[in-house]
């Protein structure tokens, strides 16, 4: 290697290092801009969806914005928008825009909605009376729920399962009865300021709050009464 070549090689390496450092310094702010927009979209969705589903647990994953997209400076804050109907979906497209320069880009987000509800702690057979030992609380995806679910174990104690249910299954109203057809129960009614009670026989299954047909054991007449507990129904006069 002659003197001219030996001088040229270190100079070339030095120039490449300077160029690489400059590119890295430029790329880092651009990457931060992409991340800032993704975080902004997530914050926007958390607020918009949280207002609609304040009893749910919301987890949002925003897809990375393509690194090749240049993010301009925006004198005012970037604006975020998604169609109101889309906010109920699992996948949402968010429009990010800057009014000052008519620039915009779309980013996509996946929304996982869960709710803390009572589920089975093991396999449960038909006719099983629920106790605190065969129930537990768990976060369940809302799209798995088709009927009324319960966010507390205590109100379920004493209810009976109507079907065989596997471990980890959400407890829903269609699976159980607080009063089951054929049960001997107490019928309560308010009459002239007095509470009257008599024995009855349930003619239908029901959960608390349901109106079911009940046979008065004394008069043998049927009445419609509201299920109040596993042992009592109430006639509204």
Secondary structure, DSSP 8 states (H G I E B T S, - for coil): --HHHHHHHHHHHHHHHHHHHHHHHHHHHHHHHHHHHHHHHHHHHHHHHHHH-TTSEEEEEE----TTS-----SS--EEE--TGGGGSSEEEEEEEETTTTEEEEEEEEEEEEEEEEEESS-B-TT-B--GGGEEEEEEEGGG--S-B-S-SGGGTT-EESS-B-TT-B-BGGGEESB-TT-EEEEEEEETTEEEEEEEEESS-B-TT-EEEEEETTT--EEEEEE-SSSEEEE--
